[in-house]
């Protein structure tokens, strides 16, 4: 199964890449990530491609703190809907619990395990699908994101008790020390941020209980996202069709695979790319054609048809009437059932 991450994670990548002398577009192309995702933060891309981009950027620039630089520009704001529910929790403990519970909505391959005991609380980070060769930049970004989320809720003076890394100590630890401002433990058995148990009881000043409850319900709805391969493809197709940029090549980029692999995986699920696109087109076209001021030529282009006439033929075959008749309300019930 391919893990996906919201492309909002790349919001600050161009800025960070340029700050270390890299061409962000070139790096994204080398990592086989779609450039268009920079403009659409809620489209999902392959976690493997995102991790590859971080490691390649660190290697190409020599900036071994690349993951930390990304975290400095991100933090809570980059987590999309997860950030909304986290920041409205009444205490730091509740906020951390919410972060651990919902982080997979933002990042399929990231898990947080909160281990309470004694005077400290461990927030352990697990990166699913991590290769034996340590993905240091992804680890740094994950731990630094936890740090930034808590700091954004408590204030700039907050600091952890310790931060643990499974990988060996870097040649220069100065940037890690500067970022985390606490004792660092390398070659640890776990990647984790340790905080004081007293921090869990700290109140979040701007929290709103009613808003938190509302947002929790909204995030629970998002939490029902598909886990199957065809379900994830369906989700990406829906996003790309809405933006007018949906081809099998483009969708394959989001999964960091070839079009042949995409077709094979979908066949194993008993469906096809064309079937998924056809179903999503049918759902979207109904909403688009019901806006009388929207030109049909523009709708055809957005949905990926070669011409308006091709869309017209498809629509009649799919719905049993012309678009003009549909707009007049003349819709054959038998065909729609």
N, C-alpha and C positions, 0 to 999 in steps of 0.2 A: 504494500500500500504506500502510495506517495503522500508524505506529509506536506501540508501547505501552510503558508504564513501570509498574513495580510501585507499587501505591498506598501502599506503605510509605514512599515519598518524601514523602507528605503527613502522616506521623505527627506532626510538630511544627508543622504549618501552623496549627492553631487557636491554639496558644500564641503563635506569632510574630505572627499576625494581630491578636490581642487586644492584644499589647504595643505595637502602633502605632495602636490605636484602631479596628480594623476588626471587623466581625461575620463570623467565619469561614464560617458557614453561608450567609450572604447572598452572600459573595464566591464561594463554590463554585457556588452556583446561577447567578450571573451568568456564571461561566466554563463553565457547563453540564457540571459534574462531579457524579457521584452521591454524595450525602452518606454513603451506607452504606459507601463504600470506606474511610472513616476507621476503621472497625471491623475491616476485613479487609485487612491489609497485603500479602497475596500475590495479591490480585485485581489485574488489569491494567486500566489506563485509557489513554486516548489521550494521547500526548506533546503533541499540539497543545493539548489542554485544560489540561494541566499548565503548559505554557509561558504560555498565556494567563492563567492564574490568577496566576502570578508577576508578569507585567507589569501586570495590572490592579490587583493589590494594591499594587505600588510606586507606581503613578500615583494611586490613590485615597487613599493614606496620606501621600504625599509622602516616603516612606522609600525613597530611591534605593539604599539598601544592603539591600533586602529579601532578595535572593539570598544575601548574606553572612550575614544573620541566620538564614536557613534552614540554612545550612551550619554555623553555630556550634552549632546544636542537633542536627545530624545527624552526618555523617561516616561512618565505617566501619560503625557499627551499622545504618544505614538501608539498606545494600546487600544485606540478606538473605543468601541462600546464597553470593553472591559474597564477602561479608565473611568467611565461615567459611574458605574456601580461601585468601584473601589473608593473613589474620593468622597462618596456620600455616606460612608459607614461611620458610625458614632465613635469608634475607638480604633487605634492602630491594630489591635488584635483582630477586630472584625474586618478591617481593610485587608490585612494579610490573608485571612481566611478566604475572603472574596477573590483576591488575586489568585490564590492557589486553586480555588474551585473553578475559575473561569478562564485561566490563562490559555488553555487549549483552544478557546474560541479565536484568539488572536494568533496562536502559534501551535499547530498540531503536534509538533515534535518536542514541546517543552512541558515539563511537569515540575511542580513544586511540592515538597513534602515537609510539613511543619512538625518539628519534633520538640515538644515541650518537656521540660524537666529541670528542676533546681532553679538556679538564678539566671540561666540563659535559655534562649529558644533558638533552635537551629532551623533555618529555612534552606533545605537541601535542593539543589538544582539537578535535574536529570534531562539530558538531551537525547531523545530517542533516535536510534539509528546512528549514533555517534560511531565513527570509524575508530579502529585501534590507534591510528595516528591522531593524537589529540588535536581537536579543533580549538586551539587556544583563543582565537578571536571570538568565536561563538560563546565560549565559556565566559570570557571577560564581559562580553555584552550582556549575557544573561544575568550574571552576578551584579554587574553595575546597574542594570535596569531595576533589580530588586532594591538596591541601595537608593537609587534615585526616586523610586516610588515612595519609599518610607520617608526619605528626606523631604520630598515635596509636601508631605502631610504633617511633618513635625517641625520643619525649619532647617536652615542651613547649618546650625550648630550641632545637629544630631550626627552621631557616628556609631558604627557597629562595635561590638565587643571584639570580634575577629572576622576575617574572611579567609576561607579555605579554598585551595586549588589542587586538583589532582595532578596537574602537570608540574614539571620541575621548575625551579625558580629561574626567571629570565636573567640575562646577563646584567640588566639594569632594572632594578625594582623601583626606581624613583617615581615613575608615573603611577604605578599601582599605589604606592604609599601616599602620593599626593591626592589621588582620587578618593581612596577609601578612608584615609586618615585613621588607621587602626592597625594593630598587629596583623601580619599576613602569614599564613601557613601554606607552604608549597609541599608537593609530594604527599598531600593528604589523601585519605581514603574517600573523601567526598568533596564535591564542589558545593560550597555553602556560605551563607551569611549568618553569623551568630549575633544575636541582639540580646539586650537585657530583658529579662522577664517583666520588669517594671514598664518597659516601653509598650507592652500590650495594653496596658490600662490607660495610656495617654489618650485624651479626647482629641477628636478632629474638629477644630473650631468651626469650620464652615459646613459641617455635615448637616443634612436635612433628612430625618428619618422617613418622612412620607415620600420624598423624592427617591430615597434609596430603595424603598419597597416597590415603587413604580418601575424604576430602572431594573431592579432584579427580575421582575416579571418579563420585561422586554428582553433582557439578556438570556433568560431561560428559553424564550422563543427562538433566539438565535442559536442556542445550545443544541437545538434539534437538527443541526446541520447533518447532511449525509456523511457516512463513513465509507461507503462502497466506492469503487473506482468510477463506475458509471454515474453515481450520484454526484461525485466531486466534479466530473467533467460537465455534467448538467449545470452545476452551479457556476462554473467558469463561463460556459457558453451563454448562460443567461446574462451575466455581467457584460460580456463582450458584445453581445447582440445589442444591448441597450446603448452601447457607446458607438455602434456601427463599425466594429473592427473585429469580426469573428470569422476566422478561417481555420482550417484544420492545422495549418502550420503555426498560427498564432496560439491556438489552444495548446498545441504540443509544447511550445516554448514555456508556457505557464507550468507545465509538468516536467520540464527539463528532460524531455524525451523526443524521439523522432516521431513523425506522423505514422510510420509503420508500427511502432510500438503502441501508439495510441489506438490505432485500429485493432491491433491484436488483443489488447487488454479489454476493449469494449466488446469484441466478439466473444471473449471468454465470459463476459457478463450477459451474453445473449442479446446484445443490442449493437448499434452502429452509430458512428458520428452523425451521419445524415439523418438518422431517426431522431437523435437528440436535438439536432438543430431544427428539424421540422416541427417537433413538438413545442420547442421554445418560440419559434417563429409564430406558430399558431396562437400562442398565448399573448405574445407581444403585439402582433399585427391587429388583433381585435381592439386593443386599447388605442393604438395609433390611428387607425382609420376612423375611429369614432370622434376624432378631433377634426372637424370639417375644414379648418383653416390650414391643416398640415398637407402639403403637396404630396401626391402619391409617388412622384418621382423620388422625392427625398426619403420616403418610407422604404421604397424598393432598394435604394442605395444602402440605407442603414441596415436592412435585413440581409444584405449580401446577394440580392438578385442581380442578374446581368442587365436587366432592363425592367421598366415598369410593366411591359407586356408579359414578361415572364412571371412577375408577381401576380398579375391579373389571372393568368391561366392557373397558377398554383392555388390562388385563393378560391377560384370557382370549383376546382377539383376537391379542395379541402372542405369547403363550407357549403357547397351546393348552390351558390348564388354569386352574383357579381359584387364587387366592392360598392358600386353605386347603389345597388339594391339593399345591401347591408346597411349602408348609411341612411337609407330611407326607412329602415326598420323591417324590411321584407326578408325575414330570415326563416328558411325552411326548418321547422322544428324537428322533423324526422332525421335530417342530416346531422343536427347538433346532438342528438340523443346518443 
